[in-house]
Amino acid sequence: MEHMTAAEVKQLFDEGGVRLVDVREDYEFEEMRIGGAQLMPLSKYEGHPELLVEAPVTVFQCATGVRSQVAAEIYEAAHPGARAINLDGGIVAWVNAGFPFEMGPD
């Protein structure tokens, strides 16, 4: 698993072809999220790695980077050879870097 800063992940998004998976809970996602993120709460994903199909590049994100690291590890174990990236610092780092985000119900 790779770890990337918010700036590095933003650059990947700008280049395209990246899936972003937000592993926070529903209520957290509704409060604030990175546009285009797919919600897959870690509480539902743990023990059910089949819930996420393999993609060329998947970035996992949570509030601060702890839950997303666990999710990335699960994903890599279920999809050997897949590229899983943990967004260090999570959405907090993303927002602090000044990158766009959405607020309110999706």
Phi and psi restraints in degrees (range 20) as a CNS / XPLOR table:
assign (resid 1 and name C) (resid 2 and name N)
       (resid 2 and name CA) (resid 2 and name C) 1.0 -99.3 20.0 2
assign (resid 2 and name N) (resid 2 and name CA)
       (resid 2 and name C) (resid 3 and name N) 1.0 155.4 20.0 2
assign (resid 2 and name C) (resid 3 and name N)
       (resid 3 and name CA) (resid 3 and name C) 1.0 -119.1 20.0 2
assign (resid 3 and name N) (resid 3 and name CA)
       (resid 3 and name C) (resid 4 and name N) 1.0 134.7 20.0 2
assign (resid 3 and name C) (resid 4 and name N)
       (resid 4 and name CA) (resid 4 and name C) 1.0 -134.4 20.0 2
assign (resid 4 and name N) (resid 4 and name CA)
       (resid 4 and name C) (resid 5 and name N) 1.0 150.6 20.0 2
assign (resid 4 and name C) (resid 5 and name N)
       (resid 5 and name CA) (resid 5 and name C) 1.0 -75.8 20.0 2
assign (resid 5 and name N) (resid 5 and name CA)
       (resid 5 and name C) (resid 6 and name N) 1.0 168.4 20.0 2
assign (resid 5 and name C) (resid 6 and name N)
       (resid 6 and name CA) (resid 6 and name C) 1.0 -58.9 20.0 2
assign (resid 6 and name N) (resid 6 and name CA)
       (resid 6 and name C) (resid 7 and name N) 1.0 -41.6 20.0 2
assign (resid 6 and name C) (resid 7 and name N)
       (resid 7 and name CA) (resid 7 and name C) 1.0 -63.4 20.0 2
assign (resid 7 and name N) (resid 7 and name CA)
       (resid 7 and name C) (resid 8 and name N) 1.0 -40.0 20.0 2
assign (resid 7 and name C) (resid 8 and name N)
       (resid 8 and name CA) (resid 8 and name C) 1.0 -67.4 20.0 2
assign (resid 8 and name N) (resid 8 and name CA)
       (resid 8 and name C) (resid 9 and name N) 1.0 -40.4 20.0 2
assign (resid 8 and name C) (resid 9 and name N)
       (resid 9 and name CA) (resid 9 and name C) 1.0 -67.2 20.0 2
assign (resid 9 and name N) (resid 9 and name CA)
       (resid 9 and name C) (resid 10 and name N) 1.0 -41.3 20.0 2
assign (resid 9 and name C) (resid 10 and name N)
       (resid 10 and name CA) (resid 10 and name C) 1.0 -58.0 20.0 2
assign (resid 10 and name N) (resid 10 and name CA)
       (resid 10 and name C) (resid 11 and name N) 1.0 -41.7 20.0 2
assign (resid 10 and name C) (resid 11 and name N)
       (resid 11 and name CA) (resid 11 and name C) 1.0 -62.2 20.0 2
assign (resid 11 and name N) (resid 11 and name CA)
       (resid 11 and name C) (resid 12 and name N) 1.0 -42.3 20.0 2
assign (resid 11 and name C) (resid 12 and name N)
       (resid 12 and name CA) (resid 12 and name C) 1.0 -58.9 20.0 2
assign (resid 12 and name N) (resid 12 and name CA)
       (resid 12 and name C) (resid 13 and name N) 1.0 -45.6 20.0 2
assign (resid 12 and name C) (resid 13 and name N)
       (resid 13 and name CA) (resid 13 and name C) 1.0 -60.3 20.0 2
assign (resid 13 and name N) (resid 13 and name CA)
       (resid 13 and name C) (resid 14 and name N) 1.0 -42.9 20.0 2
assign (resid 13 and name C) (resid 14 and name N)
       (resid 14 and name CA) (resid 14 and name C) 1.0 -62.3 20.0 2
assign (resid 14 and name N) (resid 14 and name CA)
       (resid 14 and name C) (resid 15 and name N) 1.0 -30.6 20.0 2
assign (resid 14 and name C) (resid 15 and name N)
       (resid 15 and name CA) (resid 15 and name C) 1.0 -79.0 20.0 2
assign (resid 15 and name N) (resid 15 and name CA)
       (resid 15 and name C) (resid 16 and name N) 1.0 -23.2 20.0 2
assign (resid 15 and name C) (resid 16 and name N)
       (resid 16 and name CA) (resid 16 and name C) 1.0 90.0 20.0 2
assign (resid 16 and name N) (resid 16 and name CA)
       (resid 16 and name C) (resid 17 and name N) 1.0 168.9 20.0 2
assign (resid 16 and name C) (resid 17 and name N)
       (resid 17 and name CA) (resid 17 and name C) 1.0 77.9 20.0 2
assign (resid 17 and name N) (resid 17 and name CA)
       (resid 17 and name C) (resid 18 and name N) 1.0 23.4 20.0 2
assign (resid 17 and name C) (resid 18 and name N)
       (resid 18 and name CA) (resid 18 and name C) 1.0 -118.2 20.0 2
assign (resid 18 and name N) (resid 18 and name CA)
       (resid 18 and name C) (resid 19 and name N) 1.0 135.9 20.0 2
assign (resid 18 and name C) (resid 19 and name N)
       (resid 19 and name CA) (resid 19 and name C) 1.0 -100.6 20.0 2
assign (resid 19 and name N) (resid 19 and name CA)
       (resid 19 and name C) (resid 20 and name N) 1.0 133.9 20.0 2
assign (resid 19 and name C) (resid 20 and name N)
       (resid 20 and name CA) (resid 20 and name C) 1.0 -110.0 20.0 2
assign (resid 20 and name N) (resid 20 and name CA)
       (resid 20 and name C) (resid 21 and name N) 1.0 125.4 20.0 2
assign (resid 20 and name C) (resid 21 and name N)
       (resid 21 and name CA) (resid 21 and name C) 1.0 -115.6 20.0 2
assign (resid 21 and name N) (resid 21 and name CA)
       (resid 21 and name C) (resid 22 and name N) 1.0 120.4 20.0 2
assign (resid 21 and name C) (resid 22 and name N)
       (resid 22 and name CA) (resid 22 and name C) 1.0 -94.3 20.0 2
assign (resid 22 and name N) (resid 22 and name CA)
       (resid 22 and name C) (resid 23 and name N) 1.0 118.6 20.0 2
assign (resid 22 and name C) (resid 23 and name N)
       (resid 23 and name CA) (resid 23 and name C) 1.0 -101.0 20.0 2
assign (resid 23 and name N) (resid 23 and name CA)
       (resid 23 and name C) (resid 24 and name N) 1.0 13.0 20.0 2
assign (resid 23 and name C) (resid 24 and name N)
       (resid 24 and name CA) (resid 24 and name C) 1.0 -76.1 20.0 2
assign (resid 24 and name N) (resid 24 and name CA)
       (resid 24 and name C) (resid 25 and name N) 1.0 176.0 20.0 2
assign (resid 24 and name C) (resid 25 and name N)
       (resid 25 and name CA) (resid 25 and name C) 1.0 -79.0 20.0 2
assign (resid 25 and name N) (resid 25 and name CA)
       (resid 25 and name C) (resid 26 and name N) 1.0 163.6 20.0 2
assign (resid 25 and name C) (resid 26 and name N)
       (resid 26 and name CA) (resid 26 and name C) 1.0 -52.1 20.0 2
assign (resid 26 and name N) (resid 26 and name CA)
       (resid 26 and name C) (resid 27 and name N) 1.0 -47.8 20.0 2
assign (resid 26 and name C) (resid 27 and name N)
       (resid 27 and name CA) (resid 27 and name C) 1.0 -64.6 20.0 2
assign (resid 27 and name N) (resid 27 and name CA)
       (resid 27 and name C) (resid 28 and name N) 1.0 -33.1 20.0 2
assign (resid 27 and name C) (resid 28 and name N)
       (resid 28 and name CA) (resid 28 and name C) 1.0 -68.6 20.0 2
assign (resid 28 and name N) (resid 28 and name CA)
       (resid 28 and name C) (resid 29 and name N) 1.0 -41.7 20.0 2
assign (resid 28 and name C) (resid 29 and name N)
       (resid 29 and name CA) (resid 29 and name C) 1.0 -62.6 20.0 2
assign (resid 29 and name N) (resid 29 and name CA)
       (resid 29 and name C) (resid 30 and name N) 1.0 -40.4 20.0 2
assign (resid 29 and name C) (resid 30 and name N)
       (resid 30 and name CA) (resid 30 and name C) 1.0 -67.2 20.0 2
assign (resid 30 and name N) (resid 30 and name CA)
       (resid 30 and name C) (resid 31 and name N) 1.0 -30.9 20.0 2
assign (resid 30 and name C) (resid 31 and name N)
       (resid 31 and name CA) (resid 31 and name C) 1.0 -71.1 20.0 2
assign (resid 31 and name N) (resid 31 and name CA)
       (resid 31 and name C) (resid 32 and name N) 1.0 -45.8 20.0 2
assign (resid 31 and name C) (resid 32 and name N)
       (resid 32 and name CA) (resid 32 and name C) 1.0 -160.4 20.0 2
assign (resid 32 and name N) (resid 32 and name CA)
       (resid 32 and name C) (resid 33 and name N) 1.0 139.9 20.0 2
assign (resid 32 and name C) (resid 33 and name N)
       (resid 33 and name CA) (resid 33 and name C) 1.0 -156.1 20.0 2
assign (resid 33 and name N) (resid 33 and name CA)
       (resid 33 and name C) (resid 34 and name N) 1.0 159.8 20.0 2
assign (resid 33 and name C) (resid 34 and name N)
       (resid 34 and name CA) (resid 34 and name C) 1.0 -83.9 20.0 2
assign (resid 34 and name N) (resid 34 and name CA)
       (resid 34 and name C) (resid 35 and name N) 1.0 129.9 20.0 2
assign (resid 34 and name C) (resid 35 and name N)
       (resid 35 and name CA) (resid 35 and name C) 1.0 -54.7 20.0 2
assign (resid 35 and name N) (resid 35 and name CA)
       (resid 35 and name C) (resid 36 and name N) 1.0 133.9 20.0 2
assign (resid 35 and name C) (resid 36 and name N)
       (resid 36 and name CA) (resid 36 and name C) 1.0 87.5 20.0 2
assign (resid 36 and name N) (resid 36 and name CA)
       (resid 36 and name C) (resid 37 and name N) 1.0 -1.6 20.0 2
assign (resid 36 and name C) (resid 37 and name N)
       (resid 37 and name CA) (resid 37 and name C) 1.0 -71.1 20.0 2
assign (resid 37 and name N) (resid 37 and name CA)
       (resid 37 and name C) (resid 38 and name N) 1.0 143.6 20.0 2
assign (resid 37 and name C) (resid 38 and name N)
       (resid 38 and name CA) (resid 38 and name C) 1.0 -95.9 20.0 2
assign (resid 38 and name N) (resid 38 and name CA)
       (resid 38 and name C) (resid 39 and name N) 1.0 127.5 20.0 2
assign (resid 38 and name C) (resid 39 and name N)
       (resid 39 and name CA) (resid 39 and name C) 1.0 -83.2 20.0 2
assign (resid 39 and name N) (resid 39 and name CA)
       (resid 39 and name C) (resid 40 and name N) 1.0 125.6 20.0 2
assign (resid 39 and name C) (resid 40 and name N)
       (resid 40 and name CA) (resid 40 and name C) 1.0 -146.9 20.0 2
assign (resid 40 and name N) (resid 40 and name CA)
       (resid 40 and name C) (resid 41 and name N) 1.0 85.9 20.0 2
assign (resid 40 and name C) (resid 41 and name N)
       (resid 41 and name CA) (resid 41 and name C) 1.0 -55.1 20.0 2
assign (resid 41 and name N) (resid 41 and name CA)
       (resid 41 and name C) (resid 42 and name N) 1.0 136.0 20.0 2
assign (resid 41 and name C) (resid 42 and name N)
       (resid 42 and name CA) (resid 42 and name C) 1.0 -56.8 20.0 2
assign (resid 42 and name N) (resid 42 and name CA)
       (resid 42 and name C) (resid 43 and name N) 1.0 -34.5 20.0 2
assign (resid 42 and name C) (resid 43 and name N)
       (resid 43 and name CA) (resid 43 and name C) 1.0 -61.9 20.0 2
assign (resid 43 and name N) (resid 43 and name CA)
       (resid 43 and name C) (resid 44 and name N) 1.0 -25.2 20.0 2
assign (resid 43 and name C) (resid 44 and name N)
       (resid 44 and name CA) (resid 44 and name C) 1.0 -94.4 20.0 2
assign (resid 44 and name N) (resid 44 and name CA)
       (resid 44 and name C) (resid 45 and name N) 1.0 -30.0 20.0 2
assign (resid 44 and name C) (resid 45 and name N)
       (resid 45 and name CA) (resid 45 and name C) 1.0 -78.2 20.0 2
assign (resid 45 and name N) (resid 45 and name CA)
       (resid 45 and name C) (resid 46 and name N) 1.0 -35.7 20.0 2
assign (resid 45 and name C) (resid 46 and name N)
       (resid 46 and name CA) (resid 46 and name C) 1.0 -58.4 20.0 2
assign (resid 46 and name N) (resid 46 and name CA)
       (resid 46 and name C) (resid 47 and name N) 1.0 126.7 20.0 2
assign (resid 46 and name C) (resid 47 and name N)
       (resid 47 and name CA) (resid 47 and name C) 1.0 84.7 20.0 2
assign (resid 47 and name N) (resid 47 and name CA)
       (resid 47 and name C) (resid 48 and name N) 1.0 -4.1 20.0 2
assign (resid 47 and name C) (resid 48 and name N)
       (resid 48 and name CA) (resid 48 and name C) 1.0 -137.3 20.0 2
assign (resid 48 and name N) (resid 48 and name CA)
       (resid 48 and name C) (resid 49 and name N) 1.0 60.6 20.0 2
assign (resid 48 and name C) (resid 49 and name N)
       (resid 49 and name CA) (resid 49 and name C) 1.0 -64.6 20.0 2
assign (resid 49 and name N) (resid 49 and name CA)
       (resid 49 and name C) (resid 50 and name N) 1.0 -14.5 20.0 2
assign (resid 49 and name C) (resid 50 and name N)
       (resid 50 and name CA) (resid 50 and name C) 1.0 -70.3 20.0 2
assign (resid 50 and name N) (resid 50 and name CA)
       (resid 50 and name C) (resid 51 and name N) 1.0 -11.2 20.0 2
assign (resid 50 and name C) (resid 51 and name N)
       (resid 51 and name CA) (resid 51 and name C) 1.0 -67.8 20.0 2
assign (resid 51 and name N) (resid 51 and name CA)
       (resid 51 and name C) (resid 52 and name N) 1.0 -21.0 20.0 2
assign (resid 51 and name C) (resid 52 and name N)
       (resid 52 and name CA) (resid 52 and name C) 1.0 -116.7 20.0 2
assign (resid 52 and name N) (resid 52 and name CA)
       (resid 52 and name C) (resid 53 and name N) 1.0 117.9 20.0 2
assign (resid 52 and name C) (resid 53 and name N)
       (resid 53 and name CA) (resid 53 and name C) 1.0 -77.0 20.0 2
assign (resid 53 and name N) (resid 53 and name CA)
       (resid 53 and name C) (resid 54 and name N) 1.0 156.9 20.0 2
assign (resid 53 and name C) (resid 54 and name N)
       (resid 54 and name CA) (resid 54 and name C) 1.0 -66.7 20.0 2
assign (resid 54 and name N) (resid 54 and name CA)
       (resid 54 and name C) (resid 55 and name N) 1.0 140.5 20.0 2
assign (resid 54 and name C) (resid 55 and name N)
       (resid 55 and name CA) (resid 55 and name C) 1.0 -133.1 20.0 2
assign (resid 55 and name N) (resid 55 and name CA)
       (resid 55 and name C) (resid 56 and name N) 1.0 158.2 20.0 2
assign (resid 55 and name C) (resid 56 and name N)
       (resid 56 and name CA) (resid 56 and name C) 1.0 -56.8 20.0 2
assign (resid 56 and name N) (resid 56 and name CA)
       (resid 56 and name C) (resid 57 and name N) 1.0 -46.0 20.0 2
assign (resid 56 and name C) (resid 57 and name N)
       (resid 57 and name CA) (resid 57 and name C) 1.0 -139.4 20.0 2
assign (resid 57 and name N) (resid 57 and name CA)
       (resid 57 and name C) (resid 58 and name N) 1.0 124.4 20.0 2
assign (resid 57 and name C) (resid 58 and name N)
       (resid 58 and name CA) (resid 58 and name C) 1.0 -125.3 20.0 2
assign (resid 58 and name N) (resid 58 and name CA)
       (resid 58 and name C) (resid 59 and name N) 1.0 124.7 20.0 2
assign (resid 58 and name C) (resid 59 and name N)
       (resid 59 and name CA) (resid 59 and name C) 1.0 -102.3 20.0 2
assign (resid 59 and name N) (resid 59 and name CA)
       (resid 59 and name C) (resid 60 and name N) 1.0 130.0 20.0 2
assign (resid 59 and name C) (resid 60 and name N)
       (resid 60 and name CA) (resid 60 and name C) 1.0 -105.2 20.0 2
assign (resid 60 and name N) (resid 60 and name CA)
       (resid 60 and name C) (resid 61 and name N) 1.0 138.3 20.0 2
assign (resid 60 and name C) (resid 61 and name N)
       (resid 61 and name CA) (resid 61 and name C) 1.0 -141.4 20.0 2
assign (resid 61 and name N) (resid 61 and name CA)
       (resid 61 and name C) (resid 62 and name N) 1.0 141.4 20.0 2
assign (resid 61 and name C) (resid 62 and name N)
       (resid 62 and name CA) (resid 62 and name C) 1.0 -135.8 20.0 2
assign (resid 62 and name N) (resid 62 and name CA)
       (resid 62 and name C) (resid 63 and name N) 1.0 -148.9 20.0 2
assign (resid 62 and name C) (resid 63 and name N)
       (resid 63 and name CA) (resid 63 and name C) 1.0 -75.2 20.0 2
assign (resid 63 and name N) (resid 63 and name CA)
       (resid 63 and name C) (resid 64 and name N) 1.0 -47.9 20.0 2
assign (resid 63 and name C) (resid 64 and name N)
       (resid 64 and name CA) (resid 64 and name C) 1.0 -129.5 20.0 2
assign (resid 64 and name N) (resid 64 and name CA)
       (resid 64 and name C) (resid 65 and name N) 1.0 -4.2 20.0 2
assign (resid 64 and name C) (resid 65 and name N)
       (resid 65 and name CA) (resid 65 and name C) 1.0 109.2 20.0 2
assign (resid 65 and name N) (resid 65 and name CA)
       (resid 65 and name C) (resid 66 and name N) 1.0 -1.2 20.0 2
assign (resid 65 and name C) (resid 66 and name N)
       (resid 66 and name CA) (resid 66 and name C) 1.0 -82.6 20.0 2
assign (resid 66 and name N) (resid 66 and name CA)
       (resid 66 and name C) (resid 67 and name N) 1.0 -54.5 20.0 2
assign (resid 66 and name C) (resid 67 and name N)
       (resid 67 and name CA) (resid 67 and name C) 1.0 -64.2 20.0 2
assign (resid 67 and name N) (resid 67 and name CA)
       (resid 67 and name C) (resid 68 and name N) 1.0 -36.0 20.0 2
assign (resid 67 and name C) (resid 68 and name N)
       (resid 68 and name CA) (resid 68 and name C) 1.0 -67.9 20.0 2
assign (resid 68 and name N) (resid 68 and name CA)
       (resid 68 and name C) (resid 69 and name N) 1.0 -29.9 20.0 2
assign (resid 68 and name C) (resid 69 and name N)
       (resid 69 and name CA) (resid 69 and name C) 1.0 -65.6 20.0 2
assign (resid 69 and name N) (resid 69 and name CA)
       (resid 69 and name C) (resid 70 and name N) 1.0 -42.6 20.0 2
assign (resid 69 and name C) (resid 70 and name N)
       (resid 70 and name CA) (resid 70 and name C) 1.0 -61.2 20.0 2
assign (resid 70 and name N) (resid 70 and name CA)
       (resid 70 and name C) (resid 71 and name N) 1.0 -45.8 20.0 2
assign (resid 70 and name C) (resid 71 and name N)
       (resid 71 and name CA) (resid 71 and name C) 1.0 -62.5 20.0 2
assign (resid 71 and name N) (resid 71 and name CA)
       (resid 71 and name C) (resid 72 and name N) 1.0 -40.9 20.0 2
assign (resid 71 and name C) (resid 72 and name N)
       (resid 72 and name CA) (resid 72 and name C) 1.0 -63.5 20.0 2
assign (resid 72 and name N) (resid 72 and name CA)
       (resid 72 and name C) (resid 73 and name N) 1.0 -38.4 20.0 2
assign (resid 72 and name C) (resid 73 and name N)
       (resid 73 and name CA) (resid 73 and name C) 1.0 -64.8 20.0 2
assign (resid 73 and name N) (resid 73 and name CA)
       (resid 73 and name C) (resid 74 and name N) 1.0 -42.3 20.0 2
assign (resid 73 and name C) (resid 74 and name N)
       (resid 74 and name CA) (resid 74 and name C) 1.0 -62.2 20.0 2
assign (resid 74 and name N) (resid 74 and name CA)
       (resid 74 and name C) (resid 75 and name N) 1.0 -44.7 20.0 2
assign (resid 74 and name C) (resid 75 and name N)
       (resid 75 and name CA) (resid 75 and name C) 1.0 -61.2 20.0 2
assign (resid 75 and name N) (resid 75 and name CA)
       (resid 75 and name C) (resid 76 and name N) 1.0 -46.9 20.0 2
assign (resid 75 and name C) (resid 76 and name N)
       (resid 76 and name CA) (resid 76 and name C) 1.0 -62.4 20.0 2
assign (resid 76 and name N) (resid 76 and name CA)
       (resid 76 and name C) (resid 77 and name N) 1.0 -38.5 20.0 2
assign (resid 76 and name C) (resid 77 and name N)
       (resid 77 and name CA) (resid 77 and name C) 1.0 -65.6 20.0 2
assign (resid 77 and name N) (resid 77 and name CA)
       (resid 77 and name C) (resid 78 and name N) 1.0 -36.0 20.0 2
assign (resid 77 and name C) (resid 78 and name N)
       (resid 78 and name CA) (resid 78 and name C) 1.0 -80.5 20.0 2
assign (resid 78 and name N) (resid 78 and name CA)
       (resid 78 and name C) (resid 79 and name N) 1.0 -23.8 20.0 2
assign (resid 78 and name C) (resid 79 and name N)
       (resid 79 and name CA) (resid 79 and name C) 1.0 -131.4 20.0 2
assign (resid 79 and name N) (resid 79 and name CA)
       (resid 79 and name C) (resid 80 and name N) 1.0 74.7 20.0 2
assign (resid 79 and name C) (resid 80 and name N)
       (resid 80 and name CA) (resid 80 and name C) 1.0 -55.3 20.0 2
assign (resid 80 and name N) (resid 80 and name CA)
       (resid 80 and name C) (resid 81 and name N) 1.0 133.3 20.0 2
assign (resid 80 and name C) (resid 81 and name N)
       (resid 81 and name CA) (resid 81 and name C) 1.0 90.6 20.0 2
assign (resid 81 and name N) (resid 81 and name CA)
       (resid 81 and name C) (resid 82 and name N) 1.0 -10.6 20.0 2
assign (resid 81 and name C) (resid 82 and name N)
       (resid 82 and name CA) (resid 82 and name C) 1.0 -72.6 20.0 2
assign (resid 82 and name N) (resid 82 and name CA)
       (resid 82 and name C) (resid 83 and name N) 1.0 151.8 20.0 2
assign (resid 82 and name C) (resid 83 and name N)
       (resid 83 and name CA) (resid 83 and name C) 1.0 -95.5 20.0 2
assign (resid 83 and name N) (resid 83 and name CA)
       (resid 83 and name C) (resid 84 and name N) 1.0 109.6 20.0 2
assign (resid 83 and name C) (resid 84 and name N)
       (resid 84 and name CA) (resid 84 and name C) 1.0 -112.5 20.0 2
assign (resid 84 and name N) (resid 84 and name CA)
       (resid 84 and name C) (resid 85 and name N) 1.0 133.3 20.0 2
assign (resid 84 and name C) (resid 85 and name N)
       (resid 85 and name CA) (resid 85 and name C) 1.0 -125.4 20.0 2
assign (resid 85 and name N) (resid 85 and name CA)
       (resid 85 and name C) (resid 86 and name N) 1.0 133.5 20.0 2
assign (resid 85 and name C) (resid 86 and name N)
       (resid 86 and name CA) (resid 86 and name C) 1.0 -99.6 20.0 2
assign (resid 86 and name N) (resid 86 and name CA)
       (resid 86 and name C) (resid 87 and name N) 1.0 126.6 20.0 2
assign (resid 86 and name C) (resid 87 and name N)
       (resid 87 and name CA) (resid 87 and name C) 1.0 -78.2 20.0 2
assign (resid 87 and name N) (resid 87 and name CA)
       (resid 87 and name C) (resid 88 and name N) 1.0 103.0 20.0 2
assign (resid 87 and name C) (resid 88 and name N)
       (resid 88 and name CA) (resid 88 and name C) 1.0 -60.4 20.0 2
assign (resid 88 and name N) (resid 88 and name CA)
       (resid 88 and name C) (resid 89 and name N) 1.0 129.1 20.0 2
assign (resid 88 and name C) (resid 89 and name N)
       (resid 89 and name CA) (resid 89 and name C) 1.0 84.8 20.0 2
assign (resid 89 and name N) (resid 89 and name CA)
       (resid 89 and name C) (resid 90 and name N) 1.0 -7.0 20.0 2
assign (resid 89 and name C) (resid 90 and name N)
       (resid 90 and name CA) (resid 90 and name C) 1.0 57.2 20.0 2
assign (resid 90 and name N) (resid 90 and name CA)
       (resid 90 and name C) (resid 91 and name N) 1.0 -153.3 20.0 2
assign (resid 90 and name C) (resid 91 and name N)
       (resid 91 and name CA) (resid 91 and name C) 1.0 -66.2 20.0 2
assign (resid 91 and name N) (resid 91 and name CA)
       (resid 91 and name C) (resid 92 and name N) 1.0 -25.7 20.0 2
assign (resid 91 and name C) (resid 92 and name N)
       (resid 92 and name CA) (resid 92 and name C) 1.0 -61.0 20.0 2
assign (resid 92 and name N) (resid 92 and name CA)
       (resid 92 and name C) (resid 93 and name N) 1.0 -47.1 20.0 2
assign (resid 92 and name C) (resid 93 and name N)
       (resid 93 and name CA) (resid 93 and name C) 1.0 -65.5 20.0 2
assign (resid 93 and name N) (resid 93 and name CA)
       (resid 93 and name C) (resid 94 and name N) 1.0 -38.2 20.0 2
assign (resid 93 and name C) (resid 94 and name N)
       (resid 94 and name CA) (resid 94 and name C) 1.0 -60.3 20.0 2
assign (resid 94 and name N) (resid 94 and name CA)
       (resid 94 and name C) (resid 95 and name N) 1.0 -50.2 20.0 2
assign (resid 94 and name C) (resid 95 and name N)
       (resid 95 and name CA) (resid 95 and name C) 1.0 -65.5 20.0 2
assign (resid 95 and name N) (resid 95 and name CA)
       (resid 95 and name C) (resid 96 and name N) 1.0 -43.6 20.0 2
assign (resid 95 and name C) (resid 96 and name N)
       (resid 96 and name CA) (resid 96 and name C) 1.0 -62.7 20.0 2
assign (resid 96 and name N) (resid 96 and name CA)
       (resid 96 and name C) (resid 97 and name N) 1.0 -25.7 20.0 2
assign (resid 96 and name C) (resid 97 and name N)
       (resid 97 and name CA) (resid 97 and name C) 1.0 -80.7 20.0 2
assign (resid 97 and name N) (resid 97 and name CA)
       (resid 97 and name C) (resid 98 and name N) 1.0 -6.5 20.0 2
assign (resid 97 and name C) (resid 98 and name N)
       (resid 98 and name CA) (resid 98 and name C) 1.0 86.7 20.0 2
assign (resid 98 and name N) (resid 98 and name CA)
       (resid 98 and name C) (resid 99 and name N) 1.0 14.3 20.0 2
assign (resid 98 and name C) (resid 99 and name N)
       (resid 99 and name CA) (resid 99 and name C) 1.0 -83.0 20.0 2
assign (resid 99 and name N) (resid 99 and name CA)
       (resid 99 and name C) (resid 100 and name N) 1.0 155.3 20.0 2
assign (resid 99 and name C) (resid 100 and name N)
       (resid 100 and name CA) (resid 100 and name C) 1.0 -67.1 20.0 2
assign (resid 100 and name N) (resid 100 and name CA)
       (resid 100 and name C) (resid 101 and name N) 1.0 147.8 20.0 2
assign (resid 100 and name C) (resid 101 and name N)
       (resid 101 and name CA) (resid 101 and name C) 1.0 -150.7 20.0 2
assign (resid 101 and name N) (resid 101 and name CA)
       (resid 101 and name C) (resid 102 and name N) 1.0 166.7 20.0 2
assign (resid 101 and name C) (resid 102 and name N)
       (resid 102 and name CA) (resid 102 and name C) 1.0 -115.6 20.0 2
assign (resid 102 and name N) (resid 102 and name CA)
       (resid 102 and name C) (resid 103 and name N) 1.0 150.3 20.0 2
assign (resid 102 and name C) (resid 103 and name N)
       (resid 103 and name CA) (resid 103 and name C) 1.0 -127.5 20.0 2
assign (resid 103 and name N) (resid 103 and name CA)
       (resid 103 and name C) (resid 104 and name N) 1.0 155.2 20.0 2
assign (resid 103 and name C) (resid 104 and name N)
       (resid 104 and name CA) (resid 104 and name C) 1.0 88.6 20.0 2
assign (resid 104 and name N) (resid 104 and name CA)
       (resid 104 and name C) (resid 105 and name N) 1.0 173.3 20.0 2
assign (resid 104 and name C) (resid 105 and name N)
       (resid 105 and name CA) (resid 105 and name C) 1.0 -57.1 20.0 2
assign (resid 105 and name N) (resid 105 and name CA)
       (resid 105 and name C) (resid 106 and name N) 1.0 142.9 20.0 2
